[in-house]
């Protein structure tokens, strides 16, 4: 199921022994278009510190009460690596974070969350010596990589430019709840025609100018205007998605990616 990024903002993050805080933003990977971290404001119990929570930490969500339980406790959060969320997060920061919590590295593979080849050396499951060696090799190979992390909140408001002109701006994003993949940009077209909202897949993006706050898509304006309208007050169903991909004559993401979600990846890792 797809969830609105705006809906998830302000959700409470619940540790195994109490509340941690609430979601203020998300960091996504601008190559894979997957949310890698939730930015959480801890509140007064931790001197109003902002911390990163990986989707690997999440358990089954309580959508009714707008609460995301996590499989970590408050002391773990208190003692977690200090990462300045106002500055770019380096790959070295990510490796330190993953090693601290014992999570697998998501990079180094072709899938949304890697190929499950590299695991932190301090993983709670221990791991075979060969796995530890692979993790150390991966750390050396990727220590200087650019993780391509961007703020979801910052992208809202970006101008959308088609092949033949402007069409609107980013109003929001839709996130798949089991993989945390960003499946669509919600585009508000009011300033171009008698507006309505439409959906644009990140796979249709031609380029992004971060300096100019502009997203260029490999579509023309008439095709976007004729695309199925998006109603933010109604649940997006698969038939709407099918109609959208048929309209643009594009292959749907569910036909291109493995069906195993993040939760199953984590279950396999914990075994």
N, C-alpha and C positions, 0 to 999 in steps of 0.2 A: 504494500500500500504506500501511496505517496503522501507526504506531509508537507505543509507549508513551512518554510523557514521562519516566517513571522509567527506562526503558531507555536513553534518550538522555543522561540525566544521567551525568556522569563520562566521556563519550566524549572521546577525545583529538582536539584540533584540530591538524592538520598543515599548516604553511605550505609554500611551495615550496622552502624551504631549511632546514627543521627543524621541530621541534614548538613550538607556541605555548603550549599548556596544556590544561586540561580544562574541560568544561562544568559549571557549577555551578547555572545557572538559565536561564530564558527570559523575555523580555519579550513579552507579547502585546497586541494591540490589542483592547480590550474592546468595540469597535463592530463591527469586521469579523471578530473572532476568528481572527486570523492571528498567528503568531509573527513578530515584526519583528526581534528580536535574540537571539542566544545570548550569555549572560553567561559569560565565560571567565576562569578563574583562571590567570594566566600562569606562576606559580611563580618560582623564584629568579632566572631569567635576566633578568627584568624587575622585580625587587624586589617580587615577589608582587603585582603589580598586576592589577586586574580590568578587562577591556576588553570592548567590545561587538563582536560579529561579525554582520554582516547575512547572511541567507540568500543574498543576491546574491553573496556571496563563495564559497559552497560549490561544490565539484565533486562528482563521483560518490562516494557514500559507500562506505567499506569496512566493511560491516556485520559481517563475520566477525571483524575485529580491533578493532571498536568505535572506528573512526577516521573523522573527517570532514575530508578534505583541502580546503584553500581555495586560491584563485588569488591569494593575496597573500604577501609575504615578511615575515620577522621585523622588518626595518627599518621597513617600512610600519606594522606594529603598534606598534613602539617609538615612532615619531613621530606616531602617530595622535592626534586630539583627545582630551584628557583629560576623560572624563565620569565623574562620581561616580555609580556604580551604586547607591549607597545612598540617593540622592535622586531625585526625579522628573526624567525626561528631557524637556526642553522641545523644541518644534518647532525652535527655533533651533539647539539642539544637533544635532538630526537633520539639518538642512540643512548644518551645518558638516561633519558626519560624511560625508554623501553626497557633498558637493563634494570632500572630501579623497580619497575612494576613486574618485570618478568614477561613482557609481551614480545611476540615475534616482530621482526622488522617487516614492514609492509612493502618496502622497496626491493628492487633486485629481481622482480618477476614481471610477467606480462599481465597478470590478473589485476582486478581492482585492489586487492589486498596482497599482491605478490603471489608467488608460487609455493608458499610454505617451505621455502628452502633454507631461509636464514632465521635463526632464533637467537634471542639474547643469551649470552653465556651464563647469566645468572637465573635462567628460567627455573621455576619451582619444580618442574618435572625432572630436573637434572639433565637429562639428555645424554646421548652417547658421546664419547670423546670426539667422534667425527663431526657431530653436530656443533659442538663447542668450537672446534677448529674452523668449521665453515663460518660460524658467527664472527670469529676474530678476523678471518680473511675479508668477510663482507664489510666489517667496520673499517678496515684499512682501505678498502677500495672505494667506499662511499663517504668517508669522513668529510670530504670537501665538496660534496654534491650540493647543488641548489635544490632544496625540497619543494620549491615552487608553491609555497603556502600563501594564500591570500585570504583577506577578511571578507566574509559574506556581506557583512553590514556595509563595508566600503563600496561594494559593487552595486548595491541598490542605488538607483539613480543614474547609472551609466547610460549614455546615449546608444541606441541601436541604429546601425547604419547598414542598409541593404545594398545590393550591387548598384542600384540606381537612385539612391537617396536615403534620407533619414526616415525612420518609421515610428520612433517612440523612445521609451526608456525602460530600463529594468525596474520592475515593480517588486519583484520577489523571486524566490526559487522554490522548486519542489524537490523534496528529498525522499529517496526510497528508504523506508524504515528498517529493512533487514540488512541492506548492504551499505547504507549511508552514502550512496551515489547521488550526485546532483543530476537529476534527469532532465529538468527543464528550467529555463529562465521564463518567468512570467513577464510579458512585455505589455506595457500600457501604451496604446496607440492614439490616445485622445488628441494629442497635438498635431496629428497628421490628417486623420479623417474623423468622421463622427464616431468617436473612438469606442473601442472595446479592448478586452485583453486577449492576447493570443499566447501560445506556447512555442518556444524555440528550444530545440535540443542543443546542448553544448557541442555535439558532433557536427552541427551545421555552422559553427563559428569559423570564420576564415582567419581572423586575427583580432587581437585585443591591444589597444593602446592604453596602457596603465597611466601614462603621463597625461593623456587627453581624456581619460574616462570615457572611452568609446569602444564599443563592440561592433565589429563588422561581420555580417553573416553572408554566407554564400547562397543567398536567395534574392529574388526581386520583390519589389513592394506589392505588386498585384497578387503574386502567389501568397504572400503573407496576409494581404487583405481578404483573400478568398478562403483562407484556412479556417478550420473549425474554431469557433469562438470558445474561450475558456470562461467558465463561470466559477469564480472563487468561492461562492456560497454553496456549491454542490460538490459532492465527492467525485473526484476524477476516476472514471472507470476505464477498464481495458478497451472497451469498444471505442471510446473517445480517442484513446491513443492509437488504436488501429486505423481509425479514420484519418488521424493526423498524419501518420506515416504513409498511408495510401495517397493522401493529397499531395505530399511532397515526393512520392515515389522513392522513398528511402527504406533501407532495411532497418527494422526495429531492433532496439538494444537487446530485447529478450531472445532474439534469434541469433545474436552474436556472442553472448556471454554465457559462461557456466551458470547453472541455476543455484549452485550452492552459495548460500549467503554468508555474511560475516559471522553469525552465531555458530554455524556449523564449522567454519574454519577454526574458531576459537575452541569449540568442543574437541576437535581433532587435536589441536595443539595441547590442550590440557590433559589429554590421554597419554 
